[in-house]
Amino acid sequence: QSVLTQPPSASGTPGQRVTISCSGSSSNIGSKTANWYQQLPGTAPKLLIYSNNRRPSGVPDRFSGSKSGTSASLAISGLQSEDEADYYCAAWDDSLNGPVFGGGTKLTVL
Amino acid sequence: EVQLVESGGAVVQPGGSLRLSCAASGFTFDDDTMHWVRQAPGKGLEWVSLIGWDGGNTFYADSVKGRFTISRDNSKNSLYLQMNSLRTEDTALYYCVKDKGGYDGLDYWGQGTLVTVSS
């Protein structure tokens, strides 16, 4: 059972906009920033969004993040086939003294 | 270019021990907090442990507390994870990960080393 709650799957067609939600609590998302990771099949995770809505260098602006209260969201616009991957939300947790992750959302591009 | 290269993964029997290593390059290693994160086959990500830049602060997930020990040697740009009393549920790909700082996530990941606990 993951500390952060994400839907297990999401899907969309090329060009569509898709959003993935992430629900936490006051000890993590509610008091700290949310981060998102993309894991392409057979590869290590990659930091996609940090500090709720900032993109590391090289991440396309089709990817955006937001946070409200104890929840966060990842939006992908102009969906492309290469976006098919697992997406994980994460945040520092004050109770754990470490980061906690969501269970992951498998995005399928139809 | 930042590189994190893990080694030491193996097949080990329940109750056994293993030491993982991570060789870091391409950044100032002793500036950054480092983590171990694991991923069981077909499952999600689970944070395991972190160590502060000087080794003074260490934290562990409840699932490994008392069995695993994280350490670092800044003179060798290396991170370690000593794993004792291994259980079948410790079977996973173990990633060495660099902290971005300021609760801003984990910005560089190694390719992982596989630990299999099985009789």
Interface residues (C-beta under 8 A of the other chain):
Chain A: S2 K32 T33 N35 Y37 A44 P45 K46 L47 Y50 S51 R54 P56 D86 Y88 A90 A91 W92 L96 N97 G98 P99 V100 F101 G102 G103 G104
Chain B: H35 G44 L45 E46 W47 S49 L50 F59 Y60 A61 Y95 K100 G102 Y103 D104 G105 L106 D107 W109 G110 Q111 G112
